[in-house]
Amino acid sequence: MLLRCMRAENRKLHASPIWVLFFLLPVISAAYGTVNYLGNLGILSASWYSLWTQHTLFYSLFFFPAMVAIYASYLWRLEHLGHNWNLIMSAPVRPFALFLAKFIVVVKLVLLTQLFIFFLYCFCGKVFAGLPGWPPLETLGFLLRGVLGGLSVVALQLILSMLIRSFAIPIFVSLFGGIIGMLATSKGSGLYWPYALMQYGMNSNKSTDVLSGNYLSFCLSCIVWLLALFLIVNLLLTRRDVKS
């Protein structure tokens, strides 16, 4: 059942316009980060680590939440057309399986995006910044941590796109969530806000590991947020039909 739903969601991505944004937004983020790094070499003296902070700062704050929101809104777009929700709720498929299929597909897109971000980071570091050697292995760990921190953002944006017919409103919410995440992180309370978890995981704007000695709290926060959001969506889909 779940596999059938996943195949249906994957078919939506074939020749999809979101692939344009998949390539464009990370390139814009990398270009901005590289220019900012090259313009502040007097301050940013930690080589690959400094370049990483500039590449991931605005990506974690704005580009990542916006991309996830676009992925989520696009996957729910068909369900919001006509009377498709009535067909879904009466189909011999658990509604939560449909949500979970979308969640897995968006996570797959997030993994691909993270790999593309790392490629751009290495490319810009060697070609434009002329940095010696290769990026430290810690940056790969930051990428994986970013995926873990981003899972709650994926779940939350899928819920918003499920409940809201508009394609654009969930995207604006994601940008607002990223701004609040930045403020929460600056005050040391980012573990209590889902949009800040990705920023923590990516170690954006810090040359030292912000999770040093705090991995357990980070992992627990990611798990609690994800389970809470899954519980919410299950209640929404089993207790009442989604109205959009």
Beta strands, then each sheet from edge to edge (+ up, - down):
end
